[in-house]
Amino acid sequence: MSFWPRINADKHRLKFSAFIGVHLWLLFGSLSYAQETITVAVASSFYSQAQHISEQFEATHDVKVRLVSGATGRLFNQIKQGAPFDIWIAAETERPALLHREHKRMGEAYLGIQVGKKLSNVEALQKNSIQHIAIANPDVAPFGLAAKAMLQSQGLWELLKPKLVYAQNAMQAAMMVNQGLIDAGFVPIADKTHALATVPYVAVLLSHKPNAQLFYQVLGSEVSTSPSKQSHSATKVAPPKGSEASASPNYNKP
């Protein structure tokens, strides 16, 4: 029996083994690397700032930052139910303290009244021409709670209550006004001179991931707490992509 066929067979087996080895390396080698993702739950009024911070952080760190936007109270309920958030940016101080986790105050935002495309005052809301007023749900949204407290302090809550249209969060209330769906609304503003109330932002560290801790540190040093970069007239708000905010009004009472 000739040994040449055996040599040819051995060569084919070696080529086949090499072929399989390369493809296995490409398959499992690529699977062995998966970019880390940290999930940040963020109050809707801080979404645009969080998006900007996330993009800068991703540019200098090998990590993907996933933002989940919504009303502070709703995000708190999700955290209590075990939602896998690494960081939470809340628009209040009370609920973050209840978690007994490391947290810090980042700054503050302002509550204002918008009528049409301009900022206004509470007296304007009493006019007959104002039929509907957007307000974030006070049960879960700090901006809505601040608006309710302000109206109650001036004895206007019961008077204006029939006009109120409840939004899921502060930015949805702003969108409802900006899109002309509602006559007026309580919205986050950048102009402190028109502020009716101050709303604090608090960052809460929920995990021990190194990148989450680094992101938490960035929030304390580089954050701009203004709800909008615009300092004139009314706020202009774009719907957060991939967030919980929605432009459609919710006419149900909270």
DRENMAR-594904 format. One record per residue: residue in one letter; x, y, z negated of N, C-alpha, C in turn. Coordinates in steps of 0.2 Angstrom, whole numbers, plus 5000, padded with zeros to 4 digits. Each point is the difference from the previous one (the first is absolute). Layout:
AXYZXYZXYZ/...
***
This chain:
M500449945000499650065000500450065000/S499950055004500450065001499950054994/F500550034998499950054994499850075003/W500050015007499850075002499350024999/P499549955001499350024998500050024992/R500349964996500050014993500350084999/I500550025003500350064999499550055002/N499649995006499550055003499450014995/A499849944997499550004995500250044994/D500649994998500250034994500050085001/K500250025006500050075002499350035000/H499549965003499450025000499750014993/R500249954995499750014993500350064997/L500750015001500350064997499650065002/K499950015007499750065003499350014997/F499649944999499350004997500150024993/S500449984996500150014993500250084999/A500450025005500250075000499450055001/F499649975005499450045002499550014994/I499949944997499550004995500350044994/G500649994999500350044994500050085001/V500150025006499950075001499350034999/H499549965003499350024999499849994993/L500249954996499950004993500350064996/W500650025002500350064996499650065002/L499850015006499650065002499350004996/L499749945000499450004996500050014993/F500449964996500150004993500450064998/G500550025004500450064998499650065000/S499550015005499650065000499549994994/L499849944999499550004994500350014993/S500649995000500450004993500050084998/Y499950055005500150074999499350035000/A499750024995499450045000500050064997/Q499950065003500150064997499550014994/E500350024994499650014994499550065001/T499449984998499450055000499950024993/I499950074999499750024993499450045002/T499549984995499350035001499950064995/V499850055003499950064996499250025000/A499750004995499350024999500050084999/V499750045004500050075000499450035000/A499950054995499450045000499950035007/S499450005003499950035007500250075001/S500050044995500250075001500850015001/F500349944998500850005000500249965006/Y499649985004500149955005500550035005/S499950065003500550035005500750014997/Q500050024994500750014997500349934999/A499649954998500349934999500349975006/Q499650025006500249975006500750035002/H500050064999500750045002500649974996/I499849994993500649984996500149925002/S499549975002500249935002500449995006/E499850045005500450005006500850024999/Q500150054995500750024999500349944996/F499649974996500349944996500249945004/E499649995005500149945004500650015005/A500150075001500650025005500649984996/T500150004994500649994996500049944996/H499549965000500049944996499749945005/D500249944999499849945004499349984996/V499550035001499449984997499450045004/K499449964999499450035003499650024995/V499750075000499650024995499250005003/R499649964996499350005002499650044996/L499650055003499650044996499349985000/V499750004994499349984999499750064997/S499550045003499750064998499349994998/G499850044995499350004997500050044994/A499450004997499850044994500449974995/T500350044995500449984995499649954995/G499450014999499649954996499949935003/R499950005007500049945003500649965000/L500650045001500649975000500249974993/F499850034995500149984993499649934999/N499450005003499649944999500349945004/Q500350015005500449955004500649984996/I500450044997500649994997499849954994/K499450024996499849964994499849935003/Q499849995006499749945002500649965004/G500650034999500649965002500350025007/A499850055003500250025007500850015000/P500349975005500850004999500350075003/F499850054996500450065001500650014997/D500550035003500750014997500050074996/I499750055003499950064997499350035001/W499850044995499450045001500150074999/I499750045005500050074999499350024999/A499950034994499350014998499950084999/A499450025001499950074999499750024993/E500249974995499850024993500549974995/T500050014994500449974995499749954996/E499350004999499749954995500149935002/R499849985006500049935002500749975001/P500550045002500749975000500249984993/A499950044995500249994993499749944998/L499449985002499749934998500349945002/L500550015005500349945003500649984995/H500250054996500649994996500649985004/R500150035006500649995004500450065001/E500650005002500450065001499750045005/H499950074998499750045004500250074999/K499950055005500350074999499550045004/R500050064998499650065003500450025006/M499750015006500450025005499950075002/G499450034998499850075002499350015000/E499750045004499350014999499750035007/A499449995001499650025006499550054997/Y499650035005499550054998499349985003/L499550014997499349995002499750075002/G499750005006499750065003499349995003/I499750055002499450005003500150025008/Q499749965004500150025007499350005003/V499850065003499450015004500250015007/G499749955004500250015007500849985001/K500350055003500750005001500450044995/K499750034995500350054996499949984992/L500550024996500049994993499550054997/S499649984995499550044997500050004993/N499450024997500049994993499349974998/V499949994993499549964998499350035001/E500050075000499450045002499749985006/A500449995005499849995007499649935000/L500149964996499749935000499250014998/Q499950064997499350014998499550035005/K500350025006499650035005499649945003/N499450035003499549955003500349975006/S500550045003500349975007500449944999/I500249994994500449944998499549954998/Q499949955004499649954998500349934998/H500649995002500449944998500750024998/I500249974994500750014997500349944999/A500649995004500449934999500450014993/I500049944997500349994994500349934999/A500649994998500349934999499649974994/N499949945001499649964994500350014994/P499750044995500350014993500249944996/D499749955002500149944996500749965002/V500350025006500649975002500550055002/A499850065002500450045003500250064995/P500650024998500250054996499850075002/F500050015007499850065003499250014999/G499649955001499350004998499950024993/L500349964996499950014992500250074998/A500650035003500150074999499550055002/A499749995006499550045003499450004995/K499849944998499449994996500150034993/A500650004997500250034994499950085001/M500350025005499950075002499350035000/L499649965004499350025001499650004993/Q500249954996499749994994500150064995/S500750025000500250054996499750075002/Q499750015006499750065002499349995000/G499749944998499349995000499749995007/L500449985004499749995007499949935003/W500249954996500049935002499349985002/E499550014995499349985002499750045005/L500250065001499750055005500349975007/L500649995001500349985006499949925001/K499949964996500049935000499549985006/P499550035002499649975005500350015007/K500550055000500450015007500649965001/L500249964995500649965000500049945004/V500549995004500149945004500649974998/Y500049944998500649974997500449965005/A500750025000500549975004500349954996/Q500449955003500449954997500650034996/N500350055003500650034997500050075003/A500550044997500150075001500150015008/M500449965003500250025007499449985005/Q499649954998499349995004499650064999/A499950034994499650064999500350065004/A500750015001500350055004499849995008/M500049935002499949995007499350015001/M499549994996499350015001499950075001/V500350054997500050075001500350025006/N500649985001500450025006499749985006/Q499649945000499749985006499350035001/G499850044996499350035000499449964998/L500249944997499449964998499750024994/I500350054996499850024994500150084999/D499650044997500050075000500650024996/A500249974995500550024995500249944996/G500650014996500249944996500650024996/F500149964995500550014995500649965003/V500650035002500549975003500750024997/P500549955001500750024998500250065004/I500450054997500250065004500750014998/A500450045004500750024999500150064996/D499450055001500150064998499850014992/K500550014996499850004993499650064998/T500050055004499650064998499249995000/H499849945004499349995001499949934996/A500449984996499949944996499550014994/L499549955000499549994995500349964994/A500449955002500349964995500649975002/T500449974996500649975001500049934999/V500249965005500049925000500749985000/P500249964995500749985000500149935004/Y500650005002500249935003500549974996/V499949934999500449964996500249945004/A500749984999500249945004500149954994/V499849935002500049954995500449945004/L500549984996500449945003499749944997/L499849955005499749944999500349945001/S500650005003500449945001500850014999/H500349955000500850004998500450005007/K499750005006500350005006500550065000/P500749985002500550065000499850065005/N499749985005499850055005499450044997/A499549974997499550034996500250054995/Q500549984996500350054995500450065004/L500349985005500350065004499550055003/F499549975002499450045003499750044994/Y499949974995499850044994500450064998/Q500749995000500550054999499950065005/V499949985006499950055005499450044999/L499549974997499450044999500150054995/G500449994995500250054995500450055002/S500450005006500550055001499950035007/E499649985004499950035007499350015002/V499549994995499350015002499850075000/S499650025005499750065000499249994999/T499850034994499349984998499450045003/S500250045004499450045003499649955005/P499350014999499649955004500050025007/S500350055002500050025007500650055001/K500350005006500550045001499850075003/Q499350005001499750065002499850054995/S500250065000499850044995499550055001/H499749995006499550055003499349965000/S499550044999499349985001499949934998/A499649965004499849934998500549955002/T499949944996500549955001499849965007/K500549985003499949965006500349934999/V499549955000500249934998499949955006/A500549965001499949945005499849944996/P499649965002499949944997500649954999/P500149984994500649964999499949935003/K500549995005500049935003500249954995/G499649955001500149944995499850014993/S499650054999499950024993499249984999/E499850024994499349984998499650065002/A500250065002499650065001499649995006/S499450035000499649995006499750075001/A499950025006499750065002499250005000/S499749954999499349995000499750024993/P499650044999499750024993499649954997/N500050004994499649954996499550044996/Y499449995001499550044997499749974994/N500349944998499849974994500250044994/K499650004995500350034993500549954997/P500450024996500549964997499749964995/
***
